[in-house]
């Protein structure tokens, strides 16, 4: 059975609520061991054509279902996920590498998000109503939506797209990352007994599948989460058929720590977030600006906290904060970033180490001590467990430095003076800004980036709107 974790080959892609095998299969690797996981399908263009055709037929009915029916099915789907959460957690640790505790958090969040989406309804708005006419604003589903899922948070980011798409009357074809296909296929399998055929389908494949999706004339909308360079290619590809798209792209978040903070209270959270999931979250603090009056004290305390509390290891081990880097390509990129410590003469507060003696992709955390502002570690998102500390002295200067990059996903300000912190926060050019926190998210709160960190929003009522067209209905009364 597909639910057996000991299988050698997954039965097939999920098309029209059936397993559809492919002539070619591939596998990903357990990043903690370097060992191959089981075989999964490699979708061909003709498989995509069939899935899209099925989706378009299903849309004719699904788009006319009531809010109550969609909500009921989405809640039933969340229940099915919860019944199978142990298997989902095991799969995710095997394919993604994050710790058991963080994996449980992700699955719990995914369930919360689905159940919240099931309560969200886009209602008709009356823009004008008088003796001569009534003007209504309605929203209609776009049609067949392609959702392209990244490898770092595949379950939460997967249902974070599927839920809003289905609740607004669309149908979905999901493509998981080639580096992490297993949870997404399982999500599709669970949906087979909940949704009508063609409403939710999953195709596993290579990078070429993503290109076919973005160019396919039968796909009406693409929701993509991934890197900035790939997002630009997605946008260019979607432009060929003028299909709608939402892009959730990379970040390089600045965290600004003022001189009046209580270090003992805010440092544990900020340090843990910097290294959470090996730094493989787009919205973690990746540039930490510390006021010069407390810089040395903060640096020493952060190093000490990291040595005592930030442990590197496999996801099934206890007390892990830093798991393996998820795949070999990213491992080599982070290794190259670490090599800059010597070649660029960066000063380290905490020496990181690449575990080349391990079969897994393990890299221990590093803290870079006040590197130049034009260093790679400052201007590039490492997506690994390495973070720079940077000195600052004036509010105006640090805001300018925080806003200097083309990325604008998240940012934070930490201070006891809430008026000052809010004043600074309102000047930060990012889609998500926190005061005395970072990386807080909620299903009812929209999420998206500024500048090159994305286009459009996800989650919340605003996120649901991106899966719809606006239709204005004029009802003029007879004279």
MOCOR-V633858 format. One record per run of one state. SS is the DSSP state (helix for helix, strand for strand, loop for the rest). FROM is the first residue (numbers start at 1). TO is the last residue. If there is no record, write none. Layout:
ss,from,to
SS,FROM,TO
SS,FROM,TO
//
This chain:
ss,from,to
loop,1,8
strand,9,9
loop,10,12
strand,13,15
loop,16,17
strand,18,20
loop,21,24
strand,25,26
loop,27,28
strand,29,29
loop,30,35
strand,36,36
loop,37,38
strand,39,41
loop,42,44
helix,45,62
loop,63,66
helix,67,83
loop,84,84
helix,85,96
loop,97,99
helix,100,117
loop,118,124
strand,125,129
loop,130,132
strand,133,141
loop,142,143
strand,144,148
loop,149,153
helix,154,167
loop,168,170
strand,171,175
loop,176,181
helix,182,191
loop,192,199
strand,200,203
loop,204,206
helix,207,215
loop,216,220
strand,221,225
loop,226,227
helix,228,239
loop,240,243
strand,244,248
loop,249,252
strand,253,257
loop,258,262
helix,263,279
loop,280,284
strand,285,291
loop,292,294
helix,295,309
loop,310,311
strand,312,312
loop,313,321
strand,322,322
loop,323,327
helix,328,343
loop,344,347
strand,348,350
loop,351,352
strand,353,354
loop,355,362
strand,363,364
loop,365,365
strand,366,369
loop,370,375
helix,376,379
loop,380,385
strand,386,392
loop,393,394
helix,395,402
loop,403,406
strand,407,408
loop,409,409
strand,410,414
loop,415,417
helix,418,425
loop,426,431
strand,432,435
loop,436,446
strand,447,447
loop,448,449
strand,450,451
loop,452,453
strand,454,455
loop,456,457
strand,458,458
loop,459,459
helix,460,465
loop,466,467
strand,468,476
loop,477,479
//
